[in-house]
Amino acid sequence: FFQHVFSEFGSVTTWQAQPDAKEFLQQCQAAGMVTGLLDNSYARYIDDTLPLCDGLHEALHFSVLGADYDPPLLKPSAAAFEEALRKANVAQRMFNIGVGQIRPGEVLHLGNRLNVDFAGATGAGWKALVLDRTGSVREKLRKGTR
């Protein structure tokens, strides 16, 4: 059982990027924005899984994979968002993007969960959007659940 689950986790059929994801990130970079990934997963995700997703990892300046930290920096904790902002500022200097420090109110977090992504980002002083491709977030809001 474990081997099956482990193999499925690393399979190209399990993980596929949304068709517009890479282009969106590339357009953000072309507009002078720093792009990054803040996820509650392990390094295997960025090393093994994102390359399966049409090279999505190539459109990122940095990543914060919360489960790799000790203690874990998991969304929605402020510490996870603070680490992402720190890495964004490092990436900004490394890639010569813009001038000055990026401040929390200048960051947009795009996520798919209200209680983890939206609440965590706004709690850290960031702007936030919820991408609801399946309609599940809208349905939860309609029902009054999170």
Contacts in CASP RR format, 6 or more apart in sequence:
PFRMAT RR
TARGET T0000
AUTHOR 0000-0000-0000
METHOD contacts of the structure
MODEL  1
FFQHVFSEFGSVTTWQAQPDAKEFLQQCQAAGMVTGLLDNSYARYIDDTL
PLCDGLHEALHFSVLGADYDPPLLKPSAAAFEEALRKANVAQRMFNIGVG
QIRPGEVLHLGNRLNVDFAGATGAGWKALVLDRTGSVREKLRKGTR
8 14 0 8 1.000
9 44 0 8 1.000
9 49 0 8 1.000
10 48 0 8 1.000
10 49 0 8 1.000
10 52 0 8 1.000
11 52 0 8 1.000
12 52 0 8 1.000
15 49 0 8 1.000
15 52 0 8 1.000
15 53 0 8 1.000
16 52 0 8 1.000
16 53 0 8 1.000
16 54 0 8 1.000
17 53 0 8 1.000
17 54 0 8 1.000
17 55 0 8 1.000
17 56 0 8 1.000
18 133 0 8 1.000
21 53 0 8 1.000
21 54 0 8 1.000
21 56 0 8 1.000
21 59 0 8 1.000
22 54 0 8 1.000
22 55 0 8 1.000
22 56 0 8 1.000
22 58 0 8 1.000
22 59 0 8 1.000
25 35 0 8 1.000
25 56 0 8 1.000
25 59 0 8 1.000
25 60 0 8 1.000
26 59 0 8 1.000
28 35 0 8 1.000
29 35 0 8 1.000
29 59 0 8 1.000
29 61 0 8 1.000
32 97 0 8 1.000
32 98 0 8 1.000
33 97 0 8 1.000
34 61 0 8 1.000
34 62 0 8 1.000
34 88 0 8 1.000
34 91 0 8 1.000
34 92 0 8 1.000
34 95 0 8 1.000
34 97 0 8 1.000
34 102 0 8 1.000
35 59 0 8 1.000
35 60 0 8 1.000
35 61 0 8 1.000
36 60 0 8 1.000
36 61 0 8 1.000
36 62 0 8 1.000
36 63 0 8 1.000
36 64 0 8 1.000
36 84 0 8 1.000
36 87 0 8 1.000
36 88 0 8 1.000
36 91 0 8 1.000
37 46 0 8 1.000
37 50 0 8 1.000
37 60 0 8 1.000
37 62 0 8 1.000
37 63 0 8 1.000
37 64 0 8 1.000
37 65 0 8 1.000
38 63 0 8 1.000
38 64 0 8 1.000
38 66 0 8 1.000
38 75 0 8 1.000
38 80 0 8 1.000
38 81 0 8 1.000
38 84 0 8 1.000
38 109 0 8 1.000
39 45 0 8 1.000
39 63 0 8 1.000
39 64 0 8 1.000
39 65 0 8 1.000
39 66 0 8 1.000
39 75 0 8 1.000
40 65 0 8 1.000
40 66 0 8 1.000
40 67 0 8 1.000
40 72 0 8 1.000
40 74 0 8 1.000
40 75 0 8 1.000
40 80 0 8 1.000
40 116 0 8 1.000
41 65 0 8 1.000
41 66 0 8 1.000
41 67 0 8 1.000
42 65 0 8 1.000
42 67 0 8 1.000
42 68 0 8 1.000
43 65 0 8 1.000
43 68 0 8 1.000
45 65 0 8 1.000
46 57 0 8 1.000
46 63 0 8 1.000
46 65 0 8 1.000
50 56 0 8 1.000
50 57 0 8 1.000
50 60 0 8 1.000
51 57 0 8 1.000
57 63 0 8 1.000
61 88 0 8 1.000
61 91 0 8 1.000
61 94 0 8 1.000
61 95 0 8 1.000
61 97 0 8 1.000
62 84 0 8 1.000
62 87 0 8 1.000
62 88 0 8 1.000
62 90 0 8 1.000
62 91 0 8 1.000
63 87 0 8 1.000
64 73 0 8 1.000
64 80 0 8 1.000
64 83 0 8 1.000
64 84 0 8 1.000
64 87 0 8 1.000
66 72 0 8 1.000
66 73 0 8 1.000
66 74 0 8 1.000
66 75 0 8 1.000
66 80 0 8 1.000
66 83 0 8 1.000
67 74 0 8 1.000
69 83 0 8 1.000
73 79 0 8 1.000
73 80 0 8 1.000
73 83 0 8 1.000
74 80 0 8 1.000
75 81 0 8 1.000
75 116 0 8 1.000
75 117 0 8 1.000
75 120 0 8 1.000
76 115 0 8 1.000
76 116 0 8 1.000
76 117 0 8 1.000
76 119 0 8 1.000
76 120 0 8 1.000
76 123 0 8 1.000
77 120 0 8 1.000
78 120 0 8 1.000
78 123 0 8 1.000
78 124 0 8 1.000
81 104 0 8 1.000
81 109 0 8 1.000
81 120 0 8 1.000
81 121 0 8 1.000
81 123 0 8 1.000
81 124 0 8 1.000
81 126 0 8 1.000
82 124 0 8 1.000
85 102 0 8 1.000
85 104 0 8 1.000
85 107 0 8 1.000
85 124 0 8 1.000
88 102 0 8 1.000
88 107 0 8 1.000
89 101 0 8 1.000
89 102 0 8 1.000
91 97 0 8 1.000
92 98 0 8 1.000
92 100 0 8 1.000
92 102 0 8 1.000
104 124 0 8 1.000
104 125 0 8 1.000
104 126 0 8 1.000
105 125 0 8 1.000
105 126 0 8 1.000
105 127 0 8 1.000
107 121 0 8 1.000
107 126 0 8 1.000
107 127 0 8 1.000
108 126 0 8 1.000
108 127 0 8 1.000
108 128 0 8 1.000
108 129 0 8 1.000
109 117 0 8 1.000
109 118 0 8 1.000
109 120 0 8 1.000
109 121 0 8 1.000
109 126 0 8 1.000
109 127 0 8 1.000
109 128 0 8 1.000
109 129 0 8 1.000
110 117 0 8 1.000
110 128 0 8 1.000
110 129 0 8 1.000
110 131 0 8 1.000
111 117 0 8 1.000
111 118 0 8 1.000
111 121 0 8 1.000
111 128 0 8 1.000
111 129 0 8 1.000
111 130 0 8 1.000
111 131 0 8 1.000
112 130 0 8 1.000
112 131 0 8 1.000
112 132 0 8 1.000
112 133 0 8 1.000
112 137 0 8 1.000
113 130 0 8 1.000
113 137 0 8 1.000
114 130 0 8 1.000
114 137 0 8 1.000
114 140 0 8 1.000
114 141 0 8 1.000
114 146 0 8 1.000
115 146 0 8 1.000
117 128 0 8 1.000
117 130 0 8 1.000
118 128 0 8 1.000
118 129 0 8 1.000
118 130 0 8 1.000
120 126 0 8 1.000
120 128 0 8 1.000
121 127 0 8 1.000
121 128 0 8 1.000
122 128 0 8 1.000
130 137 0 8 1.000
132 138 0 8 1.000
140 146 0 8 1.000
END
